[in-house]
Amino acid sequence: MTARIYRPRPTFPSLMALVVALLAAVPAATGSPPGWTDDLRLSEGNIYDQFNPTIASDILGRLHVFWDDTRNADLEIYYRQWTGTAWDLEMPLTGG
């Protein structure tokens, strides 16, 4: 019997749609009055070069965002983390 790994298809058509969804989930750091952040782009490069976003959260409440990216002509996986107060810098996890 061969095990199959199931990876759900993303429900977001693009990284930009992912950003919009995240804005609804991440409250503003100022918190006065309680509200939400302005639009925030999570990746550099052309928005058409990023796709297949995935969001995960850990037990400390940090958000982890991964996406496929072809900005350098090769397929790479990029990562960015919300620490609870700010977004860390994006970083490639694959490629050169």
A tleap script that builds the chain and sets N, CA, C and O, in Angstrom:
source leaprc.protein.ff14SB
mol = sequence {
  NMET THR ALA ARG ILE TYR ARG PRO ARG PRO
  THR PHE PRO SER LEU MET ALA LEU VAL VAL
  ALA LEU LEU ALA ALA VAL PRO ALA ALA THR
  GLY SER PRO PRO GLY TRP THR ASP ASP LEU
  ARG LEU SER GLU GLY ASN ILE TYR ASP GLN
  PHE ASN PRO THR ILE ALA SER ASP ILE LEU
  GLY ARG LEU HIE VAL PHE TRP ASP ASP THR
  ARG ASN ALA ASP LEU GLU ILE TYR TYR ARG
  GLN TRP THR GLY THR ALA TRP ASP LEU GLU
  MET PRO LEU THR GLY CGLY
}
set mol.1.N position { 0.849 -1.172 0.000 }
set mol.1.CA position { 0.000 0.000 0.000 }
set mol.1.C position { 0.892 1.230 0.000 }
set mol.1.O position { 1.810 1.342 0.813 }
set mol.2.N position { 0.622 2.138 -0.901 }
set mol.2.CA position { 1.392 3.366 -1.004 }
set mol.2.C position { 0.650 4.486 -0.290 }
set mol.2.O position { -0.541 4.700 -0.515 }
set mol.3.N position { 1.371 5.201 0.576 }
set mol.3.CA position { 0.761 6.327 1.283 }
set mol.3.C position { 0.664 7.520 0.351 }
set mol.3.O position { 1.585 7.791 -0.419 }
set mol.4.N position { -0.430 8.218 0.420 }
set mol.4.CA position { -0.610 9.420 -0.375 }
set mol.4.C position { -0.597 10.633 0.539 }
set mol.4.O position { -1.194 10.623 1.615 }
set mol.5.N position { 0.073 11.649 0.108 }
set mol.5.CA position { 0.110 12.896 0.859 }
set mol.5.C position { -0.916 13.828 0.242 }
set mol.5.O position { -0.873 14.110 -0.956 }
set mol.6.N position { -1.822 14.295 1.053 }
set mol.6.CA position { -2.860 15.198 0.573 }
set mol.6.C position { -2.469 16.633 0.898 }
set mol.6.O position { -2.231 16.983 2.054 }
set mol.7.N position { -2.409 17.444 -0.129 }
set mol.7.CA position { -2.165 18.876 0.056 }
set mol.7.C position { -3.361 19.609 -0.537 }
set mol.7.O position { -3.552 19.605 -1.753 }
set mol.8.N position { -4.169 20.241 0.317 }
set mol.8.CA position { -5.349 20.916 -0.221 }
set mol.8.C position { -4.965 22.020 -1.184 }
set mol.8.O position { -3.945 22.685 -1.003 }
set mol.9.N position { -5.766 22.213 -2.187 }
set mol.9.CA position { -5.531 23.288 -3.142 }
set mol.9.C position { -5.800 24.604 -2.433 }
set mol.9.O position { -6.755 24.708 -1.663 }
set mol.10.N position { -4.969 25.609 -2.682 }
set mol.10.CA position { -5.211 26.898 -2.036 }
set mol.10.C position { -6.537 27.488 -2.489 }
set mol.10.O position { -6.954 27.324 -3.636 }
set mol.11.N position { -7.180 28.170 -1.571 }
set mol.11.CA position { -8.441 28.806 -1.907 }
set mol.11.C position { -8.233 30.234 -2.396 }
set mol.11.O position { -9.193 30.902 -2.779 }
set mol.12.N position { -6.995 30.704 -2.387 }
set mol.12.CA position { -6.687 32.052 -2.833 }
set mol.12.C position { -6.094 31.987 -4.241 }
set mol.12.O position { -5.166 31.211 -4.470 }
set mol.13.N position { -6.600 32.776 -5.186 }
set mol.13.CA position { -6.090 32.716 -6.553 }
set mol.13.C position { -4.727 33.372 -6.714 }
set mol.13.O position { -4.055 33.134 -7.717 }
set mol.14.N position { -4.302 34.182 -5.770 }
set mol.14.CA position { -3.021 34.854 -5.910 }
set mol.14.C position { -2.515 35.281 -4.551 }
set mol.14.O position { -3.249 35.244 -3.563 }
set mol.15.N position { -1.265 35.685 -4.506 }
set mol.15.CA position { -0.694 36.172 -3.258 }
set mol.15.C position { -1.389 37.456 -2.820 }
set mol.15.O position { -1.527 37.706 -1.623 }
set mol.16.N position { -1.824 38.267 -3.770 }
set mol.16.CA position { -2.520 39.504 -3.414 }
set mol.16.C position { -3.814 39.194 -2.676 }
set mol.16.O position { -4.159 39.884 -1.717 }
set mol.17.N position { -4.538 38.160 -3.113 }
set mol.17.CA position { -5.755 37.769 -2.408 }
set mol.17.C position { -5.414 37.265 -1.012 }
set mol.17.O position { -6.178 37.477 -0.069 }
set mol.18.N position { -4.290 36.609 -0.878 }
set mol.18.CA position { -3.831 36.149 0.427 }
set mol.18.C position { -3.580 37.333 1.343 }
set mol.18.O position { -3.950 37.301 2.516 }
set mol.19.N position { -2.955 38.379 0.815 }
set mol.19.CA position { -2.684 39.572 1.615 }
set mol.19.C position { -3.992 40.164 2.121 }
set mol.19.O position { -4.094 40.542 3.288 }
set mol.20.N position { -4.976 40.246 1.263 }
set mol.20.CA position { -6.267 40.792 1.663 }
set mol.20.C position { -6.873 39.945 2.781 }
set mol.20.O position { -7.429 40.485 3.737 }
set mol.21.N position { -6.770 38.631 2.665 }
set mol.21.CA position { -7.307 37.745 3.698 }
set mol.21.C position { -6.549 37.909 5.011 }
set mol.21.O position { -7.149 37.887 6.085 }
set mol.22.N position { -5.232 38.074 4.923 }
set mol.22.CA position { -4.448 38.262 6.140 }
set mol.22.C position { -4.798 39.570 6.838 }
set mol.22.O position { -4.796 39.641 8.067 }
set mol.23.N position { -5.094 40.586 6.068 }
set mol.23.CA position { -5.441 41.870 6.672 }
set mol.23.C position { -6.689 41.755 7.536 }
set mol.23.O position { -6.856 42.493 8.508 }
set mol.24.N position { -7.540 40.847 7.181 }
set mol.24.CA position { -8.737 40.639 7.983 }
set mol.24.C position { -8.436 39.847 9.247 }
set mol.24.O position { -9.240 39.838 10.179 }
set mol.25.N position { -7.276 39.177 9.286 }
set mol.25.CA position { -6.946 38.320 10.417 }
set mol.25.C position { -5.932 38.923 11.372 }
set mol.25.O position { -5.831 38.469 12.512 }
set mol.26.N position { -5.179 39.929 10.949 }
set mol.26.CA position { -4.098 40.474 11.771 }
set mol.26.C position { -4.475 41.867 12.250 }
set mol.26.O position { -4.539 42.793 11.441 }
set mol.27.N position { -4.727 42.040 13.540 }
set mol.27.CA position { -5.099 43.359 14.044 }
set mol.27.C position { -3.916 44.326 14.019 }
set mol.27.O position { -2.757 43.911 14.030 }
set mol.28.N position { -4.226 45.606 13.985 }
set mol.28.CA position { -3.189 46.638 13.981 }
set mol.28.C position { -2.422 46.616 15.299 }
set mol.28.O position { -2.995 46.340 16.353 }
set mol.29.N position { -1.129 46.908 15.235 }
set mol.29.CA position { -0.291 46.908 16.431 }
set mol.29.C position { -0.682 48.037 17.377 }
set mol.29.O position { -0.519 47.907 18.590 }
set mol.30.N position { -1.194 49.135 16.845 }
set mol.30.CA position { -1.550 50.268 17.693 }
set mol.30.C position { -2.705 49.927 18.612 }
set mol.30.O position { -2.670 50.251 19.800 }
set mol.31.N position { -3.709 49.286 18.087 }
set mol.31.CA position { -4.821 48.831 18.896 }
set mol.31.C position { -5.688 49.949 19.453 }
set mol.31.O position { -6.582 49.667 20.251 }
set mol.32.N position { -5.470 51.199 19.076 }
set mol.32.CA position { -6.329 52.253 19.600 }
set mol.32.C position { -6.743 53.178 18.483 }
set mol.32.O position { -5.904 53.937 17.997 }
set mol.33.N position { -7.958 53.160 18.057 }
set mol.33.CA position { -8.996 52.215 18.490 }
set mol.33.C position { -8.761 50.848 17.876 }
set mol.33.O position { -8.012 50.717 16.909 }
set mol.34.N position { -9.393 49.843 18.429 }
set mol.34.CA position { -9.201 48.516 17.850 }
set mol.34.C position { -9.548 48.546 16.366 }
set mol.34.O position { -10.594 49.063 15.973 }
set mol.35.N position { -8.685 48.002 15.569 }
set mol.35.CA position { -8.912 48.038 14.135 }
set mol.35.C position { -7.951 47.132 13.413 }
set mol.35.O position { -7.385 46.200 13.983 }
set mol.36.N position { -7.779 47.433 12.131 }
set mol.36.CA position { -6.982 46.584 11.270 }
set mol.36.C position { -5.906 47.398 10.588 }
set mol.36.O position { -5.984 48.624 10.522 }
set mol.37.N position { -4.916 46.716 10.089 }
set mol.37.CA position { -3.831 47.384 9.384 }
set mol.37.C position { -4.266 47.821 7.997 }
set mol.37.O position { -5.254 47.328 7.454 }
set mol.38.N position { -3.510 48.758 7.432 }
set mol.38.CA position { -3.707 49.114 6.033 }
set mol.38.C position { -3.198 47.965 5.174 }
set mol.38.O position { -2.566 47.037 5.678 }
set mol.39.N position { -3.476 48.031 3.877 }
set mol.39.CA position { -2.972 47.002 2.966 }
set mol.39.C position { -1.472 46.851 3.123 }
set mol.39.O position { -0.745 47.834 3.267 }
set mol.40.N position { -1.029 45.632 3.094 }
set mol.40.CA position { 0.393 45.337 3.240 }
set mol.40.C position { 0.764 44.254 2.248 }
set mol.40.O position { 0.161 43.181 2.231 }
set mol.41.N position { 1.740 44.533 1.436 }
set mol.41.CA position { 2.226 43.538 0.487 }
set mol.41.C position { 3.285 42.686 1.181 }
set mol.41.O position { 4.243 43.216 1.745 }
set mol.42.N position { 3.115 41.383 1.139 }
set mol.42.CA position { 4.011 40.480 1.853 }
set mol.42.C position { 5.219 40.045 1.045 }
set mol.42.O position { 6.173 39.502 1.603 }
set mol.43.N position { 5.194 40.273 -0.257 }
set mol.43.CA position { 6.305 39.810 -1.078 }
set mol.43.C position { 6.814 40.923 -1.982 }
set mol.43.O position { 6.098 41.870 -2.305 }
set mol.44.N position { 8.058 40.779 -2.375 }
set mol.44.CA position { 8.647 41.699 -3.334 }
set mol.44.C position { 8.498 41.096 -4.724 }
set mol.44.O position { 8.126 39.931 -4.862 }
set mol.45.N position { 8.784 41.876 -5.741 }
set mol.45.CA position { 8.710 41.350 -7.100 }
set mol.45.C position { 7.332 41.525 -7.687 }
set mol.45.O position { 6.442 42.108 -7.067 }
set mol.46.N position { 7.170 41.017 -8.878 }
set mol.46.CA position { 5.933 41.110 -9.637 }
set mol.46.C position { 4.868 40.209 -9.012 }
set mol.46.O position { 5.139 39.047 -8.711 }
set mol.47.N position { 3.678 40.729 -8.818 }
set mol.47.CA position { 2.638 39.920 -8.166 }
set mol.47.C position { 2.246 38.700 -8.987 }
set mol.47.O position { 1.661 37.758 -8.452 }
set mol.48.N position { 2.560 38.704 -10.281 }
set mol.48.CA position { 2.225 37.551 -11.118 }
set mol.48.C position { 3.245 36.427 -10.975 }
set mol.48.O position { 3.051 35.343 -11.525 }
set mol.49.N position { 4.334 36.676 -10.239 }
set mol.49.CA position { 5.369 35.664 -10.036 }
set mol.49.C position { 5.130 34.836 -8.778 }
set mol.49.O position { 5.855 33.870 -8.542 }
set mol.50.N position { 4.143 35.183 -7.970 }
set mol.50.CA position { 3.883 34.471 -6.727 }
set mol.50.C position { 2.541 33.752 -6.803 }
set mol.50.O position { 1.557 34.302 -7.298 }
set mol.51.N position { 2.513 32.514 -6.306 }
set mol.51.CA position { 1.273 31.734 -6.349 }
set mol.51.C position { 1.337 30.619 -5.316 }
set mol.51.O position { 2.373 30.402 -4.689 }
set mol.52.N position { 0.213 29.907 -5.140 }
set mol.52.CA position { 0.067 28.812 -4.174 }
set mol.52.C position { 0.398 29.218 -2.741 }
set mol.52.O position { 1.208 28.554 -2.093 }
set mol.53.N position { -0.205 30.286 -2.233 }
set mol.53.CA position { 0.077 30.679 -0.849 }
set mol.53.C position { -0.504 29.687 0.146 }
set mol.53.O position { -1.549 29.080 -0.090 }
set mol.54.N position { 0.192 29.538 1.254 }
set mol.54.CA position { -0.260 28.683 2.342 }
set mol.54.C position { -0.028 29.424 3.647 }
set mol.54.O position { 1.031 30.020 3.844 }
set mol.55.N position { -1.004 29.394 4.535 }
set mol.55.CA position { -0.888 30.045 5.839 }
set mol.55.C position { -1.000 28.985 6.916 }
set mol.55.O position { -1.828 28.078 6.835 }
set mol.56.N position { -0.148 29.115 7.931 }
set mol.56.CA position { -0.229 28.239 9.099 }
set mol.56.C position { -0.001 29.087 10.342 }
set mol.56.O position { 0.661 30.123 10.280 }
set mol.57.N position { -0.542 28.656 11.456 }
set mol.57.CA position { -0.282 29.342 12.715 }
set mol.57.C position { 0.270 28.325 13.702 }
set mol.57.O position { 0.005 27.127 13.608 }
set mol.58.N position { 1.046 28.839 14.651 }
set mol.58.CA position { 1.592 27.941 15.666 }
set mol.58.C position { 0.920 28.211 17.010 }
set mol.58.O position { 0.058 29.085 17.107 }
set mol.59.N position { 1.304 27.476 18.033 }
set mol.59.CA position { 0.645 27.600 19.333 }
set mol.59.C position { 0.928 28.931 20.015 }
set mol.59.O position { 0.248 29.286 20.978 }
set mol.60.N position { 1.921 29.673 19.533 }
set mol.60.CA position { 2.224 30.989 20.098 }
set mol.60.C position { 1.475 32.109 19.378 }
set mol.60.O position { 1.637 33.281 19.716 }
set mol.61.N position { 0.657 31.752 18.387 }
set mol.61.CA position { -0.132 32.742 17.675 }
set mol.61.C position { 0.583 33.397 16.510 }
set mol.61.O position { 0.065 34.347 15.922 }
set mol.62.N position { 1.762 32.906 16.166 }
set mol.62.CA position { 2.488 33.464 15.024 }
set mol.62.C position { 1.917 32.891 13.734 }
set mol.62.O position { 1.576 31.711 13.658 }
set mol.63.N position { 1.820 33.752 12.719 }
set mol.63.CA position { 1.400 33.302 11.398 }
set mol.63.C position { 2.623 33.013 10.552 }
set mol.63.O position { 3.602 33.758 10.599 }
set mol.64.N position { 2.578 31.946 9.784 }
set mol.64.CA position { 3.652 31.560 8.880 }
set mol.64.C position { 3.059 31.489 7.482 }
set mol.64.O position { 2.078 30.780 7.258 }
set mol.65.N position { 3.646 32.220 6.542 }
set mol.65.CA position { 3.138 32.276 5.177 }
set mol.65.C position { 4.211 31.733 4.239 }
set mol.65.O position { 5.365 32.157 4.292 }
set mol.66.N position { 3.826 30.804 3.392 }
set mol.66.CA position { 4.707 30.199 2.394 }
set mol.66.C position { 4.070 30.407 1.028 }
set mol.66.O position { 2.844 30.401 0.910 }
set mol.67.N position { 4.879 30.588 0.003 }
set mol.67.CA position { 4.336 30.684 -1.353 }
set mol.67.C position { 5.390 30.284 -2.373 }
set mol.67.O position { 6.591 30.353 -2.114 }
set mol.68.N position { 4.913 29.866 -3.539 }
set mol.68.CA position { 5.791 29.577 -4.672 }
set mol.68.C position { 6.095 30.895 -5.362 }
set mol.68.O position { 5.241 31.777 -5.443 }
set mol.69.N position { 7.321 31.021 -5.859 }
set mol.69.CA position { 7.757 32.292 -6.446 }
set mol.69.C position { 8.704 32.019 -7.608 }
set mol.69.O position { 9.609 31.191 -7.498 }
set mol.70.N position { 8.494 32.713 -8.717 }
set mol.70.CA position { 9.362 32.556 -9.889 }
set mol.70.C position { 10.023 33.882 -10.270 }
set mol.70.O position { 10.361 34.081 -11.437 }
set mol.71.N position { 10.214 34.790 -9.313 }
set mol.71.CA position { 10.776 36.105 -9.622 }
set mol.71.C position { 12.180 36.030 -10.213 }
set mol.71.O position { 12.585 36.932 -10.946 }
set mol.72.N position { 12.919 34.985 -9.912 }
set mol.72.CA position { 14.280 34.823 -10.433 }
set mol.72.C position { 14.336 33.793 -11.557 }
set mol.72.O position { 15.393 33.227 -11.832 }
set mol.73.N position { 13.217 33.555 -12.196 }
set mol.73.CA position { 13.074 32.637 -13.331 }
set mol.73.C position { 13.078 31.167 -12.919 }
set mol.73.O position { 12.785 30.307 -13.750 }
set mol.74.N position { 13.398 30.851 -11.676 }
set mol.74.CA position { 13.343 29.485 -11.174 }
set mol.74.C position { 12.249 29.399 -10.115 }
set mol.74.O position { 11.983 30.373 -9.410 }
set mol.75.N position { 11.624 28.245 -10.007 }
set mol.75.CA position { 10.608 28.054 -8.980 }
set mol.75.C position { 11.284 27.932 -7.622 }
set mol.75.O position { 12.149 27.079 -7.423 }
set mol.76.N position { 10.888 28.785 -6.699 }
set mol.76.CA position { 11.408 28.769 -5.336 }
set mol.76.C position { 10.248 28.858 -4.361 }
set mol.76.O position { 9.148 29.276 -4.724 }
set mol.77.N position { 10.500 28.463 -3.122 }
set mol.77.CA position { 9.507 28.616 -2.064 }
set mol.77.C position { 10.006 29.720 -1.140 }
set mol.77.O position { 11.146 29.696 -0.674 }
set mol.78.N position { 9.130 30.688 -0.884 }
set mol.78.CA position { 9.467 31.794 0.009 }
set mol.78.C position { 8.653 31.690 1.286 }
set mol.78.O position { 7.634 31.002 1.337 }
set mol.79.N position { 9.124 32.387 2.322 }
set mol.79.CA position { 8.527 32.299 3.653 }
set mol.79.C position { 8.566 33.665 4.320 }
set mol.79.O position { 9.505 34.440 4.141 }
set mol.80.N position { 7.520 33.940 5.096 }
set mol.80.CA position { 7.487 35.154 5.911 }
set mol.80.C position { 6.677 34.842 7.166 }
set mol.80.O position { 5.724 34.064 7.114 }
set mol.81.N position { 7.055 35.453 8.303 }
set mol.81.CA position { 6.397 35.164 9.578 }
set mol.81.C position { 5.877 36.440 10.230 }
set mol.81.O position { 6.551 37.470 10.223 }
set mol.82.N position { 4.671 36.362 10.794 }
set mol.82.CA position { 4.112 37.432 11.626 }
set mol.82.C position { 4.431 37.069 13.074 }
set mol.82.O position { 3.996 36.025 13.560 }
set mol.83.N position { 5.181 37.915 13.760 }
set mol.83.CA position { 5.641 37.611 15.110 }
set mol.83.C position { 4.641 37.992 16.191 }
set mol.83.O position { 4.845 37.686 17.366 }
set mol.84.N position { 3.577 38.649 15.804 }
set mol.84.CA position { 2.611 39.145 16.773 }
set mol.84.C position { 2.614 40.663 16.818 }
set mol.84.O position { 1.645 41.290 17.246 }
set mol.85.N position { 3.733 41.251 16.363 }
set mol.85.CA position { 3.831 42.711 16.319 }
set mol.85.C position { 4.322 43.216 14.970 }
set mol.85.O position { 4.093 44.376 14.628 }
set mol.86.N position { 4.987 42.375 14.203 }
set mol.86.CA position { 5.531 42.808 12.908 }
set mol.86.C position { 5.800 41.591 12.027 }
set mol.86.O position { 5.880 40.460 12.507 }
set mol.87.N position { 5.938 41.852 10.723 }
set mol.87.CA position { 6.317 40.812 9.770 }
set mol.87.C position { 7.835 40.752 9.678 }
set mol.87.O position { 8.488 41.781 9.502 }
set mol.88.N position { 8.399 39.558 9.795 }
set mol.88.CA position { 9.832 39.362 9.528 }
set mol.88.C position { 10.071 39.558 8.037 }
set mol.88.O position { 9.132 39.562 7.241 }
set mol.89.N position { 11.335 39.720 7.668 }
set mol.89.CA position { 11.683 39.843 6.260 }
set mol.89.C position { 11.389 38.531 5.537 }
set mol.89.O position { 11.525 37.454 6.118 }
set mol.90.N position { 10.988 38.622 4.275 }
set mol.90.CA position { 10.760 37.414 3.506 }
set mol.90.C position { 12.097 36.743 3.203 }
set mol.90.O position { 13.131 37.402 3.093 }
set mol.91.N position { 12.052 35.428 3.073 }
set mol.91.CA position { 13.282 34.707 2.759 }
set mol.91.C position { 12.973 33.518 1.865 }
set mol.91.O position { 11.944 32.862 2.021 }
set mol.92.N position { 13.877 33.244 0.922 }
set mol.92.CA position { 13.690 32.046 0.110 }
set mol.92.C position { 14.098 30.811 0.910 }
set mol.92.O position { 15.126 30.821 1.588 }
set mol.93.N position { 13.310 29.768 0.835 }
set mol.93.CA position { 13.649 28.514 1.515 }
set mol.93.C position { 14.321 27.527 0.580 }
set mol.93.O position { 14.946 26.562 1.020 }
set mol.94.N position { 14.185 27.780 -0.721 }
set mol.94.CA position { 14.773 26.901 -1.731 }
set mol.94.C position { 15.474 27.746 -2.767 }
set mol.94.O position { 15.378 28.972 -2.738 }
set mol.95.N position { 16.163 27.121 -3.663 }
set mol.95.CA position { 16.811 27.830 -4.760 }
set mol.95.C position { 18.140 28.443 -4.359 }
set mol.95.O position { 18.672 28.184 -3.279 }
set mol.96.N position { 18.654 29.256 -5.254 }
set mol.96.CA position { 19.978 29.786 -4.997 }
set mol.96.C position { 20.010 31.236 -5.043 }
set mol.96.O position { 21.065 31.837 -4.844 }
savepdb mol mol.pdb
quit
